[in-house]
């Protein structure tokens, strides 16, 4: 419908019907393309370059007048050209394909430690493909995590980093967080399981947390929908040897 509630028609039917063919991809700011057009793929690069042939787009905005259409066409269709870059995992990082994606837990996270009360938290974990840095010719996966208190919604911490697998199958995770720590962890990757142990740690001088002396991080994908992360560690006071479980969280994979 247009802004006056009149039905707008075109060669392919009503505007309402055409809205159902719009995908979740933007061409340029504010413009949306129809899904029917085929794509061409350039495989001559480390990443896939998907070239969307010329296609018709509409510029739209949501209505606020309660009409059943929900959109108003504010400009007539135009011809668009688009290119979408899709990064592809190299042969080594393909061993981590099962961990790639957005994972979220609203309240299944648990914090355990002898000196603090047990708490429940939520966390969102995002691991995505990244382009290969030409200076190093090493492909990393982008790694980010954000945690919050389930009861109070207070912010716990943010963590950013990079994850990769070398030609021998050894995994490396480098992280830094707004809790004042930066870590360098290495380990082994197997189907649906990744175990990392601490190799080095840095911290700001005025951090109030107890010095972490060792850490073990384990990811286990239980099925296509659920993945679990367990962090065990040792500080200057607990325990004397080995590890104590510090956090455990079960994520659901988001689409």
C-alpha positions, 0 to 999 in steps of 0.5 A, spaced: 500 500 500 502 507 499 501 512 504 494 513 502 492 506 503 491 504 496 494 498 493 500 499 488 501 494 483 506 492 478 508 487 472 509 482 477 503 483 482 502 487 488 507 490 492 505 486 498 507 480 494 513 482 492 515 484 499 515 476 501 521 475 496 526 480 499 532 477 502 536 479 509 541 482 504 542 490 503 545 492 496 546 499 499 544 503 505 536 503 505 536 499 498 533 492 498 534 487 492 529 481 490 532 474 491 530 471 484 537 473 481 542 468 480 549 470 483 556 469 480 562 466 484 569 468 483 573 463 486 580 465 484 581 469 491 582 466 498 575 468 499 569 467 495 567 474 491 559 473 490 557 478 484 550 479 484 548 481 477 544 487 476 537 487 479 531 491 481 531 494 488 526 498 492 527 504 497 523 503 503 521 505 510 516 502 515 509 505 516 506 507 523 499 508 521 497 501 522 496 499 515 496 491 513 502 492 508 507 495 513 512 498 508 511 504 504 515 505 497 518 511 497 522 511 491 521 507 484 525 501 483 532 502 480 538 498 477 543 496 483 550 492 482 552 489 488 558 485 491 558 480 497 565 477 500 564 471 503 570 468 507 572 461 506 576 457 512 582 454 509 584 447 510 587 448 517 581 452 520 576 447 517 577 443 523 574 449 527 568 449 522 563 446 527 565 452 532 563 458 527 557 462 528 553 466 534 552 462 540 548 465 546 546 463 553 541 467 557 542 464 564 545 457 563 552 460 565 555 458 572 560 461 576 564 457 581 570 459 586 571 458 593 572 466 595 566 468 591 558 466 591 556 462 586 552 466 580 548 465 574 550 469 568 548 469 560 553 470 555 554 471 547 559 468 544 561 470 536 566 466 532 567 468 525 571 467 519 576 473 517 580 475 511 587 472 511 592 478 513 597 479 507 603 481 512 603 474 515 599 469 510 595 466 516 588 466 517 585 467 524 577 466 526 575 473 530 573 471 537 568 475 541 564 474 548 560 478 552 557 476 559 552 479 564 549 477 570 542 474 569 539 477 575 541 484 575 543 484 568 550 488 570 555 487 565 561 482 567 566 482 562 568 483 554 573 478 551 576 479 544 581 475 540 583 471 534 583 463 533 587 459 528 589 452 527 596 451 524 598 446 519 600 440 524 593 441 527 595 445 533 590 451 535 592 457 538 587 462 541 589 469 543 584 474 547 584 480 551 579 483 555 576 489 559 578 485 566 585 487 565 587 480 562 590 478 556 592 470 554 595 466 549 592 459 549 594 453 545 591 446 545 588 440 540 582 440 536 578 434 535 571 433 532 566 437 536 572 438 541 577 444 543 581 444 549 586 450 550 591 451 556 594 457 558 601 458 555 602 466 557 598 471 561 599 479 561 595 483 566 595 491 568 598 492 574 592 495 578 588 489 576 584 487 583 583 480 581 588 474 584 593 473 579 591 467 574 597 462 574 594 457 570 588 456 565 584 450 561 578 452 556 574 446 553 569 447 548 564 441 546 559 441 541 554 436 543 550 437 537 548 442 531 544 446 536 548 446 543 555 447 545 558 448 552 564 451 554 568 450 561 573 454 564 578 451 569 583 455 573 588 456 578 590 462 582 595 464 587 591 461 592 586 456 589 588 450 588 595 448 590 595 444 584 591 442 578 585 446 576 578 448 579 572 449 575 571 456 574 565 457 569 561 453 565 556 455 560 551 451 555 550 455 549 544 455 543 546 456 536 543 462 533 541 462 526 
